Amino acid sequence: MLTSPGRDEDADTATATAVIQERPKRKWQSYIWDSLDKTPEERKFLFKLDSALVTFACLGYFIKYLDQANINNAFVSGMKEDLGLYQNQLNYLQVAWTVGYVVSQGSWYRKDELAKRACIFHTSGAVATMISGYLMAAVYRLGGRGGYAGWQWLFIIDAVISLPVALAGYFVIPDVPEICRAFYFRKEEIAFAQKRMELEGRKPRAKFTKKKIRKILTSWHIYLLALLYVTFNNGAGGAAPIFAQYLKDSKNPKYTVTQINTYPTTTYAVQIVTTLTYAWLSDSVLNGARWPPIVFGGIINIICYVSLAVWDIPNGWRWTCYIISGAGYGLSGLCMT
């Protein structure tokens, strides 16, 4: 006996209403991972969603930062001299990598799920930056092979890593819940996603109208977020290889190319640890509050960069400032959520 599409949709909606709880009773396990206090059906759905969306977002952000960090590491490993980049060219290259940077997870996740995933996403950028340093140190030895300098081999290997990830995005990205056709979701799971967004008060997609565009452009939220993110990015030295440039310019002692590329990775190790700490504390102990970690990271930034601006400080403290400044880099995910 055939059933009408409308009846199937009603059944999926009814199942979603039964499975998706408006406010799940919080268990201690949810402080470890938020899906552990949800129904088995919703946990299975979130596992699929995380496996696709978070994994691909992390891979995409990883190659974006690998590309960007490779510019910095190549710069201090011979590219500066080979190409004559002695003025503002490095800054222009960094701008080119950042223009197309857009992040969106809010269409699928609820508020208590966002910080951890957004910060895991941003952590992949720190991992990429670390790997770029080790990769540059390794491929520098290939200099001269095939007529290419060591820093040129870095970009060749980078392309080999990046292309498969870019192609995979066509098949993996699930779009948004209202129009999702991802092969790995069942119809009732798409209904779960729609119900979750309904409980968060997020309206379904609608056509852009002049009224909607005017509302967006006159909203104070978009300008405050832009100001916050601009000040965050310009208040940290993560986009420029400041630690590596300091090591390269040092005459006593004189550091090797390997040391110049690997020592600064300690900054990103600090970023990884603090980013994940901020995320778990914000989503659990702080009940969704974002401002305490943001203030803490901001204070660390102020201390580090004021000290480096003064410059006439003990060398041990200078190194400490370069390294622990990573505690301020990990706030990006919190700012976006």
Rosetta blueprint (number, residue, H / E / L):
1 M L
2 L L
3 T L
4 S L
5 P H
6 G H
7 R H
8 D H
9 E H
10 D H
11 A H
12 D H
13 T H
14 A H
15 T H
16 A H
17 T H
18 A H
19 V H
20 I L
21 Q L
22 E L
23 R L
24 P L
25 K L
26 R L
27 K L
28 W H
29 Q H
30 S H
31 Y H
32 I L
33 W L
34 D H
35 S H
36 L H
37 D H
38 K L
39 T L
40 P H
41 E H
42 E H
43 R H
44 K H
45 F H
46 L H
47 F H
48 K H
49 L H
50 D H
51 S H
52 A H
53 L H
54 V H
55 T H
56 F H
57 A H
58 C H
59 L H
60 G H
61 Y H
62 F H
63 I H
64 K H
65 Y H
66 L H
67 D H
68 Q H
69 A H
70 N H
71 I H
72 N H
73 N H
74 A H
75 F H
76 V H
77 S H
78 G H
79 M H
80 K H
81 E H
82 D H
83 L H
84 G L
85 L L
86 Y L
87 Q L
88 N L
89 Q H
90 L H
91 N H
92 Y H
93 L H
94 Q H
95 V H
96 A H
97 W H
98 T H
99 V L
100 G L
101 Y L
102 V L
103 V L
104 S L
105 Q L
106 G L
107 S L
108 W L
109 Y L
110 R L
111 K H
112 D H
113 E H
114 L H
115 A H
116 K H
117 R H
118 A H
119 C H
120 I H
121 F H
122 H H
123 T H
124 S H
125 G H
126 A H
127 V H
128 A H
129 T H
130 M H
131 I H
132 S H
133 G H
134 Y H
135 L H
136 M H
137 A H
138 A H
139 V H
140 Y H
141 R H
142 L H
143 G L
144 G L
145 R H
146 G H
147 G H
148 Y L
149 A L
150 G H
151 W H
152 Q H
153 W H
154 L H
155 F H
156 I H
157 I H
158 D H
159 A H
160 V H
161 I H
162 S H
163 L H
164 P H
165 V H
166 A H
167 L H
168 A H
169 G H
170 Y H
171 F H
172 V H
173 I L
174 P L
175 D L
176 V L
177 P H
178 E H
179 I H
180 C L
181 R L
182 A L
183 F L
184 Y L
185 F L
186 R L
187 K H
188 E H
189 E H
190 I H
191 A H
192 F H
193 A H
194 Q H
195 K H
196 R H
197 M H
198 E H
199 L H
200 E L
201 G L
202 R L
203 K L
204 P L
205 R L
206 A L
207 K L
208 F L
209 T L
210 K H
211 K H
212 K H
213 I H
214 R H
215 K H
216 I H
217 L H
218 T L
219 S L
220 W H
221 H H
222 I H
223 Y H
224 L H
225 L H
226 A H
227 L H
228 L H
229 Y H
230 V H
231 T H
232 F H
233 N H
234 N H
235 G L
236 A L
237 G L
238 G L
239 A L
240 A L
241 P L
242 I H
243 F H
244 A H
245 Q H
246 Y H
247 L H
248 K H
249 D H
250 S L
251 K L
252 N L
253 P L
254 K L
255 Y L
256 T L
257 V H
258 T H
259 Q H
260 I H
261 N H
262 T H
263 Y L
264 P L
265 T H
266 T H
267 T H
268 Y H
269 A H
270 V H
271 Q H
272 I H
273 V H
274 T H
275 T H
276 L H
277 T H
278 Y H
279 A H
280 W H
281 L H
282 S H
283 D H
284 S L
285 V L
286 L L
287 N L
288 G L
289 A L
290 R L
291 W H
292 P H
293 P H
294 I H
295 V H
296 F H
297 G H
298 G H
299 I H
300 I H
301 N H
302 I H
303 I H
304 C H
305 Y H
306 V H
307 S H
308 L H
309 A H
310 V H
311 W L
312 D L
313 I L
314 P L
315 N H
316 G H
317 W H
318 R H
319 W H
320 T H
321 C H
322 Y H
323 I H
324 I H
325 S H
326 G H
327 A H
328 G H
329 Y H
330 G H
331 L H
332 S H
333 G H
334 L H
335 C H
336 M H
337 T L
